[in-house]
Amino acid sequence: MRELTTITRAGVLMRRLAGGLRCHWGSEGQGTTEYAILVGVLVVIAVLAIIAFRGKVQELWDAIASSIGSL
């Protein structure tokens, strides 16, 4: 009978440990997912900004290139 109690206690402890690890891994995965979403949104914003300001960037680049060429 005493062995059964020890086994039951060990089972309870293992379940608690597994539950704690599951919570830890779940929150870590959540942080990673949030980071990936944030990076994705920033990439989309950067691409949209490049597309929107392509003409201005080209003008600026041409001005810089001509200034360097005249040195």
C-alpha positions in Angstrom: 0.0 0.0 0.0 2.8 2.4 0.8 4.4 1.8 -2.6 1.1 2.8 -4.3 1.1 6.1 -2.3 4.7 6.8 -3.4 3.9 6.0 -7.0 0.8 8.2 -6.8 2.8 11.1 -5.3 5.5 10.7 -8.0 2.8 10.8 -10.7 1.3 14.0 -9.2 4.8 15.6 -9.1 5.5 14.6 -12.7 2.2 15.9 -13.9 2.9 19.2 -12.1 6.3 19.4 -13.6 5.0 18.6 -17.1 2.3 21.3 -16.7 4.9 23.9 -15.6 7.1 23.1 -18.6 4.2 23.3 -21.0 3.4 26.7 -19.7 7.0 27.8 -20.0 7.4 26.5 -23.5 4.0 28.0 -24.5 4.9 31.5 -23.4 8.3 31.2 -25.1 6.6 30.2 -28.3 4.2 33.1 -27.9 7.0 35.6 -27.7 8.7 34.1 -30.7 5.5 34.3 -32.7 4.9 38.0 -31.6 8.5 38.8 -32.7 8.0 37.1 -36.1 4.8 39.0 -36.7 6.5 42.3 -35.7 9.4 41.7 -38.1 6.9 40.7 -40.9 5.0 44.0 -40.4 8.2 46.0 -40.4 9.3 44.3 -43.7 5.9 45.1 -45.3 6.2 48.8 -44.2 9.7 49.0 -45.5 8.7 47.6 -48.9 5.7 49.9 -49.2 7.9 52.9 -48.3 10.4 51.9 -51.0 7.7 51.6 -53.6 6.0 54.9 -52.5 9.2 56.9 -52.5 11.0 55.3 -55.4 11.1 58.4 -57.5 12.4 60.6 -54.7 15.1 58.1 -53.8 16.2 57.9 -57.5 16.4 61.7 -57.7 18.5 61.8 -54.5 20.7 58.9 -55.7 21.3 60.7 -59.1 22.2 63.9 -57.3 24.7 62.1 -55.1 26.2 60.3 -58.1 26.6 63.5 -60.1 28.2 65.2 -57.1 30.7 62.4 -56.7 31.3 62.3 -60.4 32.2 66.0 -60.5 35.0 65.6 -57.9 
